[in-house]
Amino acid sequence: MNIGLFTDTYYPEVNGVANSVYTLKKELEERGHNVYVITTTTPGSPEHEFNVFRVHSMPFIFMRDRRVGMVYQRKLANMIRRLNLDVIHTHTEFSMRVFAMIMAKELKIPLVHTYHTIYEDYTHYFAPIALLNNSAKAFARFYSRRCCNFVEEVIVPTKKVEELLMSYNVYRKINVIPTGIDLKKFYRGNFTKEQIREVKREVGVEEDEKVILYIGRVSPEKNIEEILHALPEYKERRQKVRFVIIGAGPDVENLERCVEKEGISDMVIFAGEKPWDRIPLYYQIGDVFVSASQSETQGLTYFEAMSAGLPVVAKKDDCLTEILKDGYNGYQFTNKDEFLEGLDDVLFGGKQAEYRDHSEEMMKPYSTEMFAHNVEQVYHKVIANHPMWMEA
């Protein structure tokens, strides 16, 4: 098949959507398909990329670390017409989605969409005032429904998102397909003890210190502040424990102020954003991965952490139901006491080797190969059943 993937974010950007599209392209190509990515220009992107085409873009006004591109580019549209695409798969609700819709309608080919982001959890960027935020959430539901009902089939990463879209009155077929993880890339056996010691020195962690780790976007919806508020009490219980935050985003300054106010500056390390290809190594410095986010559609960082052999302590969320079992590979929590109890058991309960093995075991069904196979089946289905074009 000739497949077009349209996305507003792509490698080398570090986020779940970019990673998902990058993984999908790679695996579909290994299955013999021709895969073309149409995306936005990104600072730091490689000069030469195989079958990746970028349109001029600028930072998104509300989220400066995200970009939006031109909704149509004549020269690129002419090139797309010559690709003889069989299906277009969108991974955005914004500029590249509009471009994809135009091309799919003109070429009379099926359009599939993956709903990656729960926009209700991001409306504070657009409408910080409570009254406006309620209206913004209502619009997010309406716009999400509109986007999903304008395609032939929808892909979501978890049952949680399927149920959410059904509550929005999305009536198109919804396929639950978790994004796969390149398990081999994160395997702890890939890294030497010296490599791990070197990274610990780089971020400022002593050899004998336990590391509570967060890797991901540093933004309000990730709710890192809840973890910070719990740490002063834990600091009184345990010594030689550090909380390392790897990532960038709009909430860094706020969290730095919170750390100072809570009196835990000697416990928390803001390590900043790291190159994508080195992220598997950074997971290796952790003893436990933590998150208080409830805005995840799938939570790829949980999958990455577990693939790296890390137990997880995370705020209770439907997206974790199948992969995080209390007392087996970590804990889910609903309040501070549960968080501290779970954290302490993982770090000092004497079963960390078991937790690590169990985390790796939980990830075995989530390979990138299975991900690509399941998406491929959706493509075959929509191509076989495709009408000339349909109106929403």
GIWO-V248890 format. One record per pair of residues at least 6 apart in sequence whose C-alpha atoms are under 7 Angstrom apart, sorted by the first residue. I is the first residue (numbers start at 0). J is the second residue. Records with the same first field share a line. If there is no record, write none. Layout:
I = J  J
This chain:
0 = 32  33  85
1 = 32  33  34  83  84  85
2 = 33  34  35  84  85  86  87
3 = 34  35  36  84  86  87  88
4 = 35  36  37  87  88  89
5 = 36  37  38  88  89  90  95  96  99
6 = 37  38  89  90  91  95
7 = 38  39  66  67  91  95
8 = 16  17  38  39
9 = 17  20  21  38
10 = 17  21  44
11 = 43  44  275
13 = 275
15 = 299
16 = 115
19 = 178
23 = 371
24 = 34
26 = 367  368  371
27 = 371
28 = 34
34 = 50
35 = 50  51
36 = 50  51  52
37 = 51  52  53
38 = 52  53  54  95
39 = 53  54  55  56  67  68
40 = 53  54  55  56
54 = 68  69
55 = 68  69
56 = 66  67  68  69
57 = 66  67  68
58 = 64  65  66  67
59 = 65  66  67
61 = 124  125
67 = 94
68 = 94  95
69 = 94
70 = 94  95  97  98
71 = 98
85 = 108
86 = 108  109  110  378
87 = 99  103  109  110  111
88 = 110  111  112
89 = 96  99  111  112  113
90 = 112  113  114
92 = 146
103 = 109  110
104 = 388
107 = 387  388
109 = 151  381  382  385
110 = 150  151
111 = 150  151  152  153
112 = 147  150  152  153  154
113 = 153  154  155
114 = 154  155
115 = 155  296
116 = 296
117 = 294  296
118 = 139
119 = 136  139
120 = 220  294
121 = 220
122 = 132  135  136
123 = 132
126 = 132  135
140 = 167
144 = 167  168  169
147 = 153  169
148 = 169  170  171  391
149 = 391
151 = 171  381
152 = 171  172  173
153 = 171  172  173  174
154 = 173  174  175  176
155 = 161  174  175  176
156 = 175  176  177  178  296  297
157 = 175  176  177  296  297  318
158 = 175
159 = 317  318
160 = 296
161 = 173
176 = 370  373
177 = 370
178 = 370
179 = 365  366  367  370
180 = 302  303  365  366  367
181 = 366  367
182 = 306  366
184 = 279
185 = 279  303  306  307
186 = 306  307
187 = 283  307  308
195 = 283  284
196 = 206
198 = 281
199 = 205  284
202 = 270
208 = 239  240  241
209 = 239  240  241  286
210 = 240  241  242  243  284  285  286  287
211 = 241  242  243  285  286  287  288  289
212 = 242  243  244  285  287  288  289
213 = 243  244  245  288  289  290
214 = 244  245  246  300
215 = 245  246  300
216 = 246  247  248
217 = 246  247  248  249  250  251
218 = 248  249  250
219 = 250
220 = 292  294
221 = 291  292  294
222 = 291  292
223 = 290  291
224 = 254
225 = 291
226 = 291
227 = 258
228 = 261
229 = 335
231 = 261  263
233 = 339
240 = 266
241 = 266  267
242 = 266  267  268
243 = 267  268  269  270
244 = 268  269  270
245 = 269  270  271  272
246 = 271  272  273
247 = 271  272
258 = 264
282 = 304  307
283 = 307
286 = 309  346
287 = 309  310  311
288 = 304  309  310  311  312
289 = 311  312  313
290 = 312  313  314
291 = 313  314
292 = 314
293 = 316
296 = 318
297 = 318
302 = 362
305 = 358  359  362
306 = 358  359  362
307 = 359
308 = 355  356  358  359
309 = 355  358
310 = 328  329  354  355  358
311 = 328  329  330
312 = 329  330  331  341  342
313 = 330  331  332
314 = 331  332  333
315 = 331  332  333
322 = 361
323 = 329  330
324 = 330
325 = 331
327 = 354  357
328 = 354  355  357  358
329 = 345  354
330 = 341
332 = 338
345 = 351
